[in-house]
Amino acid sequence: MENNNAPTAQRTSRKQRRISRRTTAAAAVLVLAALGVAPAVAQQPAGAPATAHSATAHGRGTLLGITPVADLDRADVARFLASGGMDTGTVRHGLRAYRLTYRTVTPQGAPTTATGLLALPKGGPHRLDLVSDTHGTMAHRDYAPSVGEDFGRFAPYLHASAGRAVAAPDYLGLGKGPGRHPYMDTKSAVTASVDMLRASRTAAQRLNRPLTGEVYASGFSQGGQVAMALGRALDKGVDRNFRLRALAPVSGPYDIENAETPALFDGRVNDTSAVFYMSYYLTAQSRLHPLYKNTSEAFRKPYADIVDDLFDTHHTEEEIIPALPATLKELLTDDYYRRLQHLTGGLLEAARAQDGNCAWKPDVPVRLYSSSGDTDVPIANARDCAADLAARGVDAPVVDQGSADHNTTYMKSGPQIVRWFDTVAARR
């Protein structure tokens, strides 16, 4: 879900946090003076490797372009990560980062394109293991990892500076991809993520840093759920060029039906986040599932007239949050407020389409990172996920970061995950 604030967050503190994020980004721009690189588009070579899986309909995963977006030395990376309060003890290398444009498919299976960030370390082994990093909720397309020097780049830079390649998809409709973002549609997030791995394989080969095929999957918030689903797809052999080695999602909403949705109404999710998430979720999911025929069935006036346009990927949170009310009671009609507390019909269908991604038996080690202080994605999600895995004989410890809020949960967890991936890699 979204990169959010502390339990007592109000709209003003939410806005201040976003402004703080932009201040961090502005400082990073000073560090990244080397970014004045003219975009360079690289077409996939005629002899690029293809597999039975990647050479599917619509050319899924075909690399269309490579655009340099960052060139940092080790000190630059350390300063950027430290600006977010992150432990920089795992920073070993500088990095180069590129925006990849590639072919993928829509939720309906039609051909489209998407973008994502490929980060490569300066140094380390010639052939690189790959981290798949999937990001949290973003309302504006320019916050996506391949475009914005913002929260979405902390994880890619962290893992790349530790010596691994990183593939960070923007998802559909974010970054430079066309259309609107199908928020919380796990299926299309996984297809975009798999196709980003394929495009990264081609790009890394062209950039003379070939990949080993070993994949370490992680992700934060919305991306934590995507990481679990992607891990499952890799485990089932979605592409024989990639082998899952470890899985470490952070604060994922793994159980929308039984954990996340109830928490929106019982105080475990703060009001500002509850309003933001529910508005984004309903407007996006209504394009995929029969949630309502008209926004006025779900949203009160005047919000019914504006809510869909607010989430068109061109509005920032500074614009969205003040335009919405303070509570779900003020946002939703009485009927829809009751329906969301007892999911049936299209609402239940939408929730169950995203749930169940912990109901499998990984053949790799799994750790679930969360915090008891998170009031965006309560720790009940991670505990439900761990229980699903345990029922299938998998011991997946929940690493509780204590009183940390949502964003801080990742800032604390990220370096721990890097060190754990190092340990897993050493067992090879």
Residue pairs with C-beta under 8 A, 6 or more apart in sequence:
1 136
1 137
1 221
1 222
1 251
1 253
1 260
1 273
1 277
1 376
1 377
1 406
2 136
2 137
2 138
2 139
2 221
2 222
2 273
2 276
2 277
2 376
2 406
3 21
3 136
3 137
3 151
3 220
3 221
3 406
3 407
4 14
4 270
4 272
4 273
4 276
4 375
4 376
4 405
4 406
4 407
5 13
5 14
5 17
5 270
5 272
5 273
5 405
5 406
5 407
6 13
6 270
6 373
6 375
6 405
7 270
7 373
7 375
7 405
8 270
9 270
9 272
9 273
9 375
10 272
11 272
11 321
11 322
11 326
14 272
14 317
14 321
15 317
15 318
15 321
15 322
17 407
18 316
18 317
18 318
19 318
21 150
21 151
22 150
24 83
24 84
24 150
25 148
25 149
25 150
27 83
28 80
28 83
28 149
29 35
29 149
31 72
31 76
31 79
31 80
32 70
32 72
32 76
32 80
32 149
34 70
34 71
34 72
35 69
35 70
35 71
37 68
37 69
37 71
39 67
39 68
40 66
40 67
40 68
41 65
41 66
41 67
42 63
42 65
42 66
42 203
42 206
43 63
43 64
43 65
44 62
44 63
44 64
44 202
45 206
48 63
48 202
48 205
49 201
49 202
49 205
49 241
51 239
51 240
51 241
52 240
53 238
53 239
53 240
53 241
54 60
54 61
54 198
54 239
54 241
58 103
58 104
58 105
58 110
58 111
59 103
59 111
60 103
60 104
60 105
60 191
60 194
60 195
60 198
61 102
61 103
61 104
61 194
61 195
61 196
61 197
61 198
61 199
61 202
62 102
62 103
62 198
62 199
62 202
63 100
63 101
63 102
63 199
63 202
63 203
63 206
64 101
64 102
64 103
64 113
65 99
65 100
65 101
66 98
66 99
66 100
66 118
66 203
66 206
66 207
67 98
67 99
67 100
67 101
68 96
68 97
68 98
69 97
69 98
69 99
69 117
69 146
70 95
70 96
70 97
70 119
70 149
71 94
71 95
71 96
71 97
72 80
72 94
72 95
72 96
72 97
72 157
73 94
73 122
74 91
74 92
74 93
74 94
74 122
74 161
76 94
77 88
77 91
77 93
77 94
77 95
77 157
77 160
77 161
78 88
78 91
78 161
80 153
80 154
80 157
81 88
81 91
81 154
81 157
81 158
81 161
82 88
84 151
84 154
84 411
85 408
85 411
86 154
86 158
86 411
86 414
86 415
87 415
88 415
89 415
90 158
90 161
90 162
90 415
90 418
90 419
90 422
91 158
91 161
91 162
92 121
92 123
92 124
92 161
92 162
92 163
93 121
93 122
93 123
93 124
93 160
93 161
93 162
93 163
94 121
94 122
94 123
94 161
95 119
95 120
95 121
95 122
95 157
95 160
95 161
96 119
96 120
96 122
96 207
97 117
97 118
97 119
97 120
97 153
97 156
97 157
97 160
98 117
98 118
98 119
98 120
98 203
98 207
99 115
99 116
99 117
99 118
99 146
99 147
99 175
99 176
100 115
100 116
100 117
100 118
100 146
100 196
100 199
100 200
100 203
101 113
101 114
101 115
101 176
102 113
102 114
102 115
102 116
102 195
102 196
102 198
102 199
103 111
103 112
103 113
103 195
104 111
104 112
104 113
104 114
104 172
104 191
104 192
104 195
104 196
105 111
105 112
105 188
105 191
105 195
106 112
106 172
106 179
106 188
107 172
107 182
107 185
107 187
107 188
107 288
112 172
112 177
112 178
112 179
113 177
113 178
114 169
114 170
114 171
114 172
114 175
114 177
114 192
114 195
114 196
115 144
115 146
115 147
115 170
115 175
115 176
115 177
116 145
116 146
116 167
116 168
116 169
116 170
116 175
116 192
116 196
116 199
116 200
117 145
117 146
117 152
117 153
117 156
117 166
117 167
117 168
117 170
118 165
118 166
118 167
118 168
118 199
118 200
118 203
118 204
119 156
119 157
119 159
119 160
119 165
119 166
119 168
120 128
120 160
120 165
120 166
120 204
120 207
120 209
121 128
121 160
121 161
121 162
121 163
121 164
121 165
123 163
124 163
124 164
125 163
126 209
126 210
127 209
127 210
127 211
127 212
128 163
128 164
128 165
128 204
128 209
128 210
128 211
128 212
129 164
129 165
129 211
129 212
129 214
129 215
129 216
129 245
129 425
130 164
130 165
130 166
130 167
130 197
130 200
130 211
130 212
130 213
130 214
130 215
130 216
130 242
131 156
131 159
131 160
131 164
131 165
131 166
131 167
131 215
131 216
131 217
131 218
131 421
132 166
132 167
132 168
132 193
132 196
132 197
132 215
132 216
132 217
132 218
132 219
132 227
132 230
133 145
133 155
133 156
133 159
133 166
133 167
133 168
133 218
133 219
133 223
134 168
134 169
134 171
134 189
134 193
134 217
134 218
134 219
134 220
134 222
134 223
134 224
134 226
134 227
134 230
135 144
135 145
135 151
135 152
135 155
135 168
135 170
135 171
135 219
135 220
135 221
135 222
135 223
136 151
136 219
136 220
136 221
136 222
136 223
136 224
136 410
137 183
137 221
137 222
137 277
137 280
138 144
138 152
138 174
138 181
139 280
139 311
139 313
139 315
139 316
139 317
139 320
140 313
140 314
140 315
140 316
140 317
141 147
141 170
141 173
141 174
141 175
141 176
141 177
141 181
141 313
141 314
142 148
142 175
143 150
143 151
143 152
143 174
144 152
144 170
144 171
144 174
144 175
145 152
145 153
145 156
145 168
145 169
145 170
145 175
146 168
146 170
146 175
146 176
147 170
147 175
147 176
151 407
152 168
153 168
154 410
154 411
154 414
155 166
155 168
155 218
155 220
155 410
155 414
156 166
156 168
158 414
158 415
158 418
159 166
159 216
159 218
159 418
159 421
160 166
162 418
162 421
162 422
164 216
164 421
165 200
165 204
165 209
165 211
167 193
167 196
167 197
167 199
167 200
168 196
169 189
169 192
169 193
169 195
169 196
170 176
170 177
170 192
171 177
171 181
171 188
171 189
171 192
171 193
172 179
172 181
172 182
172 188
172 189
172 192
173 179
173 180
173 181
173 182
173 313
174 181
174 313
180 284
180 287
180 311
180 312
180 313
181 284
181 313
182 188
182 284
182 287
182 288
183 222
183 280
183 281
183 283
183 284
183 285
183 311
184 222
184 225
184 253
184 256
184 280
184 281
184 284
184 285
184 354
185 284
185 285
185 288
185 353
185 354
186 225
186 226
186 229
186 353
186 354
186 357
187 229
187 353
189 222
189 226
189 229
190 226
190 229
190 230
190 233
193 226
193 230
194 230
194 233
194 234
194 238
194 239
197 215
197 239
197 242
198 239
198 241
200 211
201 211
201 241
204 210
204 211
205 211
213 241
213 242
213 243
214 243
214 245
214 425
214 428
215 234
215 242
215 243
215 244
215 245
216 245
216 246
216 247
216 248
216 421
216 424
216 425
217 227
217 230
217 231
217 234
217 244
217 246
217 247
217 248
217 249
218 227
218 247
218 248
218 249
218 250
218 417
219 225
219 226
219 227
219 230
219 249
219 250
219 252
220 249
220 250
220 251
220 410
221 250
221 251
221 252
221 253
221 376
221 377
221 406
221 410
222 252
222 253
223 249
223 252
224 249
224 250
224 251
224 252
224 253
224 254
224 377
225 249
225 252
225 253
225 254
225 354
225 357
226 252
227 247
227 248
227 249
227 252
228 247
228 249
228 252
228 254
228 357
228 358
228 385
229 357
231 244
231 247
231 362
231 364
231 366
232 357
232 360
232 362
234 242
234 243
234 244
235 244
235 360
235 362
235 363
235 364
244 362
244 363
244 364
245 364
245 424
245 425
246 364
246 365
246 366
246 420
246 421
246 424
247 362
247 364
247 365
247 366
247 367
248 366
248 367
248 368
248 369
248 417
248 420
248 421
249 368
249 369
250 369
250 370
250 409
250 410
250 413
250 414
250 417
251 369
251 370
251 371
251 374
251 376
251 377
251 381
251 382
251 406
251 409
251 410
252 368
252 377
252 381
252 382
252 385
253 259
253 260
253 354
253 377
253 381
254 355
254 357
254 358
254 381
254 382
254 384
254 385
254 388
255 355
255 380
255 381
255 384
255 385
256 351
256 354
256 355
257 343
257 348
257 351
257 352
257 355
258 384
259 378
259 380
259 381
259 384
260 269
260 377
260 378
260 381
261 340
261 341
261 343
261 351
262 268
262 341
263 269
263 378
263 380
264 274
264 277
264 278
264 328
264 340
265 274
265 328
265 340
265 341
268 375
268 378
268 380
269 277
269 375
269 376
269 378
270 375
270 376
271 326
271 327
271 328
272 321
272 326
273 375
273 376
274 327
274 328
275 324
275 325
275 326
275 327
275 328
275 331
276 317
276 320
276 321
276 324
277 376
278 328
278 331
278 332
278 340
279 299
279 303
279 307
279 310
279 311
279 320
279 324
279 331
280 311
282 291
282 292
282 298
282 299
283 295
283 307
283 308
283 311
284 311
285 291
285 350
286 292
286 295
288 350
288 353
289 346
289 347
289 349
289 350
289 353
290 345
290 346
290 349
291 298
291 346
291 347
291 350
292 298
292 336
292 346
294 304
295 304
295 305
295 307
295 308
296 304
296 333
297 333
297 335
297 336
298 304
298 332
298 333
298 336
299 307
299 331
299 332
299 333
299 336
300 330
300 331
300 332
300 333
303 324
303 325
303 331
306 323
307 324
309 315
310 319
310 320
310 323
310 324
311 320
324 331
325 331
328 337
328 340
329 337
332 340
339 347
340 347
343 351
356 388
358 384
358 385
358 386
358 388
358 389
359 388
359 391
359 392
360 389
360 392
361 389
361 392
361 393
361 394
362 389
362 394
365 424
366 389
366 394
366 396
367 396
367 397
367 399
367 417
367 420
368 382
368 385
368 386
368 396
368 397
368 398
368 399
369 382
369 398
369 399
369 401
369 409
369 410
369 413
369 416
369 417
370 377
370 379
370 381
370 382
370 398
370 399
370 400
370 401
370 409
371 379
371 400
371 401
371 402
371 403
371 404
371 405
371 408
371 409
371 412
372 379
372 400
372 402
372 403
373 401
373 402
373 403
373 404
373 405
373 409
374 404
374 405
374 406
374 409
375 405
375 406
376 405
376 406
377 406
379 398
379 400
382 398
383 398
385 396
386 396
386 397
386 398
389 395
389 396
390 396
399 413
399 416
401 408
401 409
401 412
401 413
404 411
404 412
